[in-house]
Amino acid sequence: MAPFARPARMVARGVSDAFARCLRSDLATPLDVALAKRQHAAYVALIRDLGIEVELLPADEEHPDCCFVEDTAVVLGSRAVATRPGAKAREGEVGPVAMALAARGPVERMASPATLDGGDVLRAGDRLFVGLSGRTNAAGRDALARVAADEGITVVSIAVG
């Protein structure tokens, strides 16, 4: 079996008690942490009901955004890329996710000055659309593109206004 191939497997992370302090643009609307935890539990249960193995990492109380694991890594065929989140406060979230993925296959790590949030990446077949944003820079896109090319995947930049 090739790394990261079937059977389907997903890494998730619990919702932190500090979730109300997560990075977001709408600071006026309060977050309901208990509701977020229930919604996350229902999401994980649904994924498991679909027959997908879920490795659930514990929440990290020092990182309110830790449940958004898709920002910390991008899986590309036989390898994964551990990102460097554009928000410095999120850098500590990468290590545990990268370690979980390393148990399944090789993980490449981005280096400074690259920044990339996996949420700025959309895969469509053999293409990755990468939004250049306040959290993803050209160096991050280029670092991802180098690994993606080895997997036969093309990276397309999208300017995010």
C-alpha positions in Angstrom: 0.0 0.0 0.0 1.3 3.4 -0.9 1.6 6.0 1.8 -1.5 8.1 2.3 -3.5 5.8 0.0 -6.6 3.8 0.9 -7.8 2.8 3.4 -8.9 6.4 3.8 -7.5 8.0 6.9 -7.9 11.5 8.3 -6.2 13.4 11.1 -8.4 15.6 13.2 -7.8 17.5 16.4 -10.2 18.3 19.2 -11.7 21.8 19.8 -9.8 23.7 22.4 -11.5 25.2 25.5 -9.8 28.4 24.3 -11.6 28.3 20.9 -13.4 31.5 21.6 -10.0 33.3 21.1 -9.4 31.8 17.7 -8.2 34.0 14.8 -11.2 35.4 12.9 -12.4 38.5 11.2 -15.8 38.7 12.9 -14.9 39.7 16.4 -18.4 41.1 17.2 -20.1 37.7 17.2 -19.3 35.6 20.3 -18.4 32.0 19.7 -20.2 29.2 21.6 -17.3 26.8 22.5 -19.7 24.0 23.7 -21.6 24.2 20.4 -18.3 24.0 18.4 -17.3 20.9 20.4 -20.6 19.2 19.7 -20.5 20.1 16.0 -16.9 18.8 15.8 -17.8 15.6 17.5 -20.7 15.1 15.1 -18.3 15.8 12.1 -15.8 13.2 13.4 -18.6 10.7 13.9 -19.9 11.2 10.4 -16.5 10.8 8.9 -16.1 7.5 10.8 -19.6 6.4 9.7 -18.3 6.8 6.1 -15.7 4.2 6.9 -12.8 6.6 7.2 -10.3 6.0 9.9 -9.9 9.1 12.1 -6.9 9.8 14.2 -8.1 12.3 16.7 -5.3 14.3 18.3 -6.1 16.1 21.6 -6.9 19.7 21.6 -4.1 22.1 22.5 -5.2 24.7 25.0 -2.4 27.1 24.0 -3.6 27.1 20.4 -7.3 28.1 20.0 -7.2 27.3 16.2 -5.8 23.8 16.6 -8.9 22.1 15.3 -8.3 23.5 11.9 -5.6 20.9 11.0 -6.1 21.5 7.2 -4.1 24.7 7.6 -1.0 22.9 9.0 -0.4 20.2 6.3 -1.2 19.4 2.7 -1.2 15.8 1.6 0.0 15.1 -1.9 -0.1 11.5 -3.0 2.9 9.7 -1.4 4.0 12.7 0.7 2.7 15.5 2.8 3.9 19.0 3.3 3.9 20.5 6.8 3.1 24.2 6.3 4.3 27.4 8.0 1.1 29.2 8.9 1.0 32.8 8.0 -0.2 33.7 11.5 2.7 33.4 13.9 0.4 32.4 16.8 -0.4 29.2 14.8 3.1 27.9 14.3 2.9 25.6 17.3 0.0 23.7 15.8 2.2 22.2 13.0 4.4 19.7 14.9 1.7 17.3 16.3 0.0 17.1 12.9 3.2 16.5 11.0 4.2 13.8 13.5 0.8 12.0 13.0 1.3 12.2 9.2 4.9 11.0 9.4 3.6 7.7 10.8 2.0 7.2 7.4 4.6 8.5 5.0 7.3 11.2 4.3 6.5 14.7 5.4 8.4 17.7 3.9 8.6 20.8 6.1 8.4 24.4 4.8 11.2 26.8 5.8 11.2 30.5 6.2 10.4 32.8 4.4 7.6 30.5 3.1 4.2 30.8 4.7 1.2 28.8 3.6 -2.2 28.0 5.2 -3.6 24.7 3.8 -7.0 26.4 3.8 -5.7 28.5 1.0 -5.2 25.3 -1.1 -7.9 23.6 -3.2 -7.1 20.4 -5.0 -8.9 19.6 -8.3 -7.6 16.4 -9.9 -3.9 16.9 -10.7 -4.0 20.7 -9.9 -3.6 22.6 -6.7 -5.1 26.1 -6.7 -3.2 28.2 -4.2 -4.6 31.5 -3.0 -2.0 34.1 -2.3 -3.3 35.8 0.7 -2.3 37.5 3.9 -1.3 34.1 5.2 0.1 32.4 2.1 3.0 34.0 0.2 4.7 33.2 -3.1 7.5 31.4 -1.3 5.0 29.1 0.4 3.3 28.5 -3.0 6.7 27.7 -4.5 7.7 25.3 -1.7 4.4 23.5 -2.2 4.9 23.4 -5.9 8.3 21.8 -5.7 6.9 18.8 -3.7 3.7 18.8 -5.8 5.7 18.5 -9.1 7.3 15.3 -7.8 3.8 13.9 -7.4 2.7 15.0 -10.9 0.6 17.8 -9.5 0.6 21.4 -11.0 0.2 24.4 -8.8 -1.9 27.4 -10.0 -1.7 30.7 -8.2 -4.8 32.7 -7.4 -4.6 36.3 -6.2 -6.9 36.8 -3.3 -8.0 40.4 -2.9 
